[in-house]
Amino acid sequence: MTPEEEFKERAKRILSGYTKGAKDQSGNEIISIFLRADEFVIYEIESKNLVDSIRIAIEPWTKEDKNGRESNYFKIRAKYIEVKGLLYKVVDDSSVKSRIAPILALAINGSIEEAEKQLDDLIKEINTVYRNQFRNRLRYLGTVLTFVAFCILLSILTYNLNLFHCKPINRHLIFVVTAGTIGGFISVSRRIRQMVFEKDVDWYLYLFYGFERAIISSFSAVIAYFIIQSNLALGIINELSKPMYGALVFAFVAGFSETLIPNLLIKLEKENS
């Protein structure tokens, strides 16, 4: 076997070892293969650092090709690093990584200008989508917050002015709804970064989505209140010295958790059956 053939066989052997679940030459576990070519592999490793998770292994079949392909990669490396630095803005980073792989392949194979153009386009797209997602999150969260602020104001007026003193259940429901919407707002605030909002949707729909979430929190709190009052569940709260405080706590939890009331109703249904 000639030295050239040995070099080629060695490259093939090294690249064939890059498979899902295997280790790369640095000892990192490979969790997925984005793109595999004859002389290079673009893959993802198990890493807490999102930016460091995409790796490239270049093993050309000749020494001349090795210098050329690595040189091509380094020509777009700066812009590639810039794209990786924006991955924190992306909700579905695996999708973007999959799109980066063929762009890197273009550059390694010599299409430097086309690769740079596609990386520039990807940078613009990431920033545009991020800005839109940020605005939509603000609309969604702002609508819920507005609803909460209204409920809090109504509760303060009801308490200070002693409104509905002849109809205590109305007073209780106002306080219960307020507790539920506060729970819903905190839940939304905690998960807002992970929420994915549709593209190309009219902005006012996110106001509707926020209002819908606030209404669901309110209804959940009201249902929890009546379940307690009827002793169908959580009847121990009625035995407390101040049962209304206990009811408010569970109203808050009902608004916070989107599964508490559905699960409770399913449990009641099974018990009745």
N, C-alpha and C positions, 0 to 999 in steps of 0.2 A: 504493500500500500504506500502510495506516495505521500509526502508531507502535506500536500494540499488536500488529499483525500482524508488523511488523518484529522486535519483541522476541521474539515466539513463534518466528519462523523462525530467528532467531539462536540461541535456546536449542536448537532441534532440531538445527541444524548443529553446534553445539559437542558435544552429547551423541552425535551419530552418529559423531564421531571417536574415541569411546572404544571401541576394539575390541582384541582380543588381538593383541599385537605392536606396537601403536601407542604413541605417547607421550601422556601427559596434559599438562595446561597447565603443569605444573611441570617437564616434561622427563623424567619417570620412565617406564620401560617398563612397559606393562600386560601381565601374564602370564596373567591370567584375569579373567572377568567373573562376579561372584557373583550379581548381580541388576540387571536393567535395567527401568526404568519410563519413563513418558513424560517425566517432569521431573527424574529423577535416575538416577545409576548408582552401584552399589557394586562396587568392583573391587579387584584385588590387584596390587601393583607388585613389581618385582624389587628386593629390599632385603635386606641382611644383618641388619637390625634387624627381628625378627619382629613386634614391637609396632607398628612403623611401616608394615607392609606392606599393611594394609587402608586403602583410601581411599574417600571419598565425593565425588561431584561433583553439586551441586544447581543446576539451571538451569530454574526454573519458567517458565511461559509468560506470566505477568504479573508486574509489579513487586510487586503486593500479595501474590501467592502466594510470591514469593521471600522476603520478610520473614517470612511465616508459617511456611514450611517450615524455613528456617534456624533460626528461634526454636524450633520443635519439636525439632530435632536437638540444640540446645544444652541443652534441658531434660534429656536423658538422656545427655549427653556424659560426665559424671563417672562414671556407672555403666558406660558403654561403655568408658571408659579403664580402669576397674577390671578388666573382663573381659579386655581386651587384655593387661593386666599379668599375668594368670594363664596366658597361652598357653604359657609355658615349662614348665608342668606337664603339658601335653597331649602325648601321643605322636603322635596324628593331628591336627595343628593345622589341616589343610585342611578336615577335617570340621567342626570347631568354627567355623571362619571362615564356612563355608557356612550354618551355623545362625545366626550373628550377623546375616547380611545381611537375612533377612526380618524380624528383630526391629527392626533399624534402619529398615526400610521402614515398619513399623507406626508407629514414633515420628514419622518425617518426615510421614506422612499424618495425624497427629493423635492416634493411639491411645497416648498417653503412658503411662497407668497400666498397660495391658496389656504394653507394651514393657518397662517397669520390672520388672513381675512376671516376665516371661520371662527377663530378664537376671539377676534374683535367683536364679531356678531354675537357670540355666546356671552361675552362680557356685558354688552349692551342689553341683551335679553334678560340676563340674571338681574341686573340693576333695575330694569323696568318692572319686571315681575315682582321684585322685592318691594319697590315703592308702592305698587298697586296693592300688594298683600298688606303692607303696613297701613295704608289708608283704609282698606276694607276692615281691618282689625279695629281701627279707631272708630269707624262707623258702627260696627257691631257692638263693641264694648261701650261706646258712648251712649247708644240707645238704651242698653241695659242700665247703665249708670243713671241716666235721666229718669227712667222708670223707678229706680230705687230711691233717688232723691225726692221724687214726688211722693212716694209711699212714706218715707221718713218724715217729710214735712206734714203730711196728713196725720201721721201718728202723733207728732208733737202737738199739733193743734187739737187733736182729739183728746189728748191727755191734759193739756194745760187749760183748755176751755171746757173740759168735762162734757164733751159732745156725746150724744147718744146715751146719756146716763140712764134713760128709761128703757133703753134697748141694749143691754150688756152684750148680747151676742154680736151686734154690729160693731161695738167697740173691739171685742175680742178678734173678730175677723180682720179688722184693719191692722191690728198689731200682728196677727198671724201672717197676713199677706206680706207685711213689711219684713218680718223675719225671714220668710221664704225667699223674697227677692234679694235680700242681702246675701243669703246662702248661695243663690244662683249667681250673683255677681262675683262672689269670691271664687266659685267654681270656674266661671268663665275666665277670670283673671289668671288663674293658675294654668289653664290649658290653652290660652289664646295663642301662644307661640307655636303650638303643635297643630293648631287648627288649619285646615287647608280650605281656601276659598276659591270658588270657581273663577276661571278667567273669562273675560269678555261678557261679564254680567253687569247689568245696570246698577249703579251705585246705590240707588234707593232700596234695592232688594235686601241689602245688608242691614238697613234700618229695620226692615220687616223681620229679618232673621233675629235681630237683637230683641225686638219687641216680642216675637214668638217665644224666645227663650225666657224672657221675664214672665210672660203669661204662664208658661209651663211651670215655672218655679212657684208662682202664686197658687195655681190650681193644686199642685202637689202639697203645698203647705196647708191649704184649706181641707183637702182630703185627709191629711194626717190629723188635723184638728178634729174633724168629725169622727174619725176612727177612734180617737182617744175618748171623745165625749160619749160615744156609744158603747165603750168598753169592748169593742170587737177585738182590739189589740192594744197593747201598751196601757191597759187599764190601771196599772199601778201608779201612773202619773196622777190620777184622780184622787189617790190617797195621800198625796203630798200635802204639806201645810199650805203651800201656794201652788196649786196645780197649774195655774196659768203660766207660770215661769217654765215649768216642765214642758207644757204644750208649745211654748215659743221655741224652746231648744229643739224639739223634734220638728217644728215647722222650718227652722233654719236648716236642719239636716236634710229634710225632705226637699227643700229648694236647692241645696248643695248637690245632693246625689240624684242623678237622673234615673237610677234603678231602684231606689228604696221603695217608693210607692208601688211601682209595677210588681216588684217582688213580693211586697206585703199583700197586694190584692190577689196575686196568684196563690199565696199561702192560704188566705182566707177562703178562696174558691175551693181549694183542695180539702180544707177542713169541713166546709159545708157539704161537699160531695160525700 
